Amino acid sequence: MAGDELKLKFNSPTKDSRTPGILVQPVYGTIYTTSTKKNAEHGGFNFGDTNVGLIISNPDLHPRTVKTPVATSQVAPAILKAPGLDPGQLNSVRKEGTEILPLLFQDRGEDNN
């Protein structure tokens, strides 16, 4: 993935030093090593690498299952908001417009922003 295709999913590499100029997607399930001790890898873009379960425990929240797709980048602002801190104090939240995890604070009559 490079050029315009890369910019559909990520910030432009010419404007964001965190975005690489090219991404190579390996064959799913392939581990590129000769080590006999390694049997797993992490950090890819496949379904199993990008779907993460998250359990939140707080006596102020009612039990629920949220099936809305979210990004792991939404976890940090949610953790800050839980005790009443301002997630907008994070540079990444301000620059990227990261939203709070959906429905997380609805029980307390708050919106998610």
N, C-alpha and C positions, 0 to 999 in steps of 0.2 A: 504494500500500500504506500503510495507516494503522491505528491502533487495535489491536484484537486480532490482526489478520492480521500486522501489523508485529512484534508481540511473539512470534509463532511462530518467527521467524527471527533476531531481534535482541533485545538487552536493552530493557527498557521505557524509552522516552524520558523518562519522569518520574523515572527513577532513574539514568539514565546520560546524561550531557551529550554523549557522543559519538554517540548514536543520534538521528537526526533524527525529527521528529514525523510526517513524510510522505515517501514515496519515490515517484518517478514513473519508470516503466519506459518508455523510448522504444521506438519501433518498431525492431526489429532491423535493423541495417545503415544506419540513418538518421543522418546527421551534421547536427546543427542549427547551421549556420553559412552565411554567404554568402561566406566566403573561398574563393577558387579554389586556394589553396595547400595546403589541408588535405585529406587523403584518408583519414584514419583517426582513430579515437578510442579511448580506453581507459577502464577503470573501471566498466563496466556489470555487469549480472548475467546476461548471456547465456552460453551454453556456451563460446563462444570467448574470453570475457573472464575466466571463472572457472577454466579449466583451463590450468595452467601446467606445462610440463616442468621437472624439476629433476634435474640431474646432480651426483652427489656423488663425489668422488675422494678415496680414503684407502687407503693400502696395507694397513691392518688390516681392511678390509671386503672381502667376496667379491662379485663381480659378481652382480647380480640386477635384475629389473624388478619393481617393486611397483605394482600396479594398484589398491590400496586408495584410495578417495577420502580426501583430506586437505585441510586448510586451510592457506593461506599463513601463518597465525599460528603454525603448528607449526615453521616453519623457524628462527626465532630461538632457541627453546629447544633445538633440535637442534644448532645451531651452538655454543651454550654448553656442551652436554654433551660434544661431541666431544673437547675438550681436558681434560675432567674438571671443568668448572665446574658449579655448581649452578643449573639453570634456574629453580628455585624462588625465586631471588633477584630475578627479574623480577616486578614488581607485577602485570602482566597475567596471567602464568602462575598466580600465587596466586589472584587474584580471579576469573579465568575458568576455572580448572582445565584450561588448555591442555596437551594431551598431546604427547609427543615424536613425531616421525615414525615410523610403524610399521616394525618390523624393522631400524631403522637400527643399533642397537647389539647386536643378537642375536648377531652373529659373535664378540663378545668375551665372551659369556656373561652379558651384562647385560640387565635388562629395559628397557622403554622409558619407565618413569616416573622 
